[in-house]
Amino acid sequence: MATLYRCSTPTNWLCPCGRVARALARDGIPFDQVLVPQRRSRRPEVEALTGQRRVPVLVIEGEAICDSRRIIEHLEYRRTVD
């Protein structure tokens, strides 16, 4: 099971977090969502995982991946390997 730390934007079309959520759904990867506060200063759980406070962050198979582009690349790689 994967965990996606994302902003609280109510749709999957307005931000990089939504792009990652769409890719996870497309690939059929089950995931939990953790909505984090809009203010970066109030994201200690994200900072503990990655050393920074930006989202999206995907935790999959014990690995925390930040930056939507890197996450999408990782998911595409997983599709080619599986």
N, C-alpha and C positions, 0 to 999 in steps of 0.2 A: 504494500500500500504506500502510495506517495502522499506527501503533504505539500500543499502550495500555500505559501505565505503571500498574501496579496492585499492590494488597497481595497477600499470599500466602495469602489465605483460599482453602481448597480447593474451594469451591463458588461458583456464580454467583448464589446466592439470599440470601446473608447480608450483603452490603455494597454500597455504591454502585458499587464497581468492577465487580461482577457485573452490575449493572443496565446499565452501559455495554456490557459484553461481550455481553449478551443483545441489546441494541439493534443492535449492529454485526452480529451473526449474523443477526438478523431482516431487516436491510436488505441482506444479502449482501455486506457490505463486508469484504474480506480484511484481516486484521490480525495483527501479531505482538504477543505479550505480553511485557512485561518485568516480572518480579516484583521488587518492591523490598523492602528490609528493613522490618520492623514499626516499628522506631525511626526517627522522623523525622530524627533527627540523622545517620542513615546513608544519606541520600538526596541526595547532592550532584548527581546527574544530573537529578533532578526540579527541584531548586533552580536549576540552570543553565538549564533550559528555561523556567521560569515565575516565578522569583524567590520561590517558596515551596516548602514540602516536603510538601504534602498530595497525596494521590492520590484519585481517578483523574486522569490527564492523558492526553489523546489528542493525538497528533501526526498531522495529516492534511493533505496537500497543503502541507507546509511550515509549517503553523500549529499552535501548541501551545495547546490549550484545556484549562483546568482546571475543576473542579467538575462533578459528575455532571449537575446540572440544565442547566447551560450546554451540556455536551456533547450531551445528549439533544435540547435545543432546536436545536442546530446540525445534528444528524442529521435531525431532522424537517424543517427548512428545506431541506436538501439534497434530501430526497425530493420536496418540492413543486416545487422548481426544475427538477429533472431530468425 
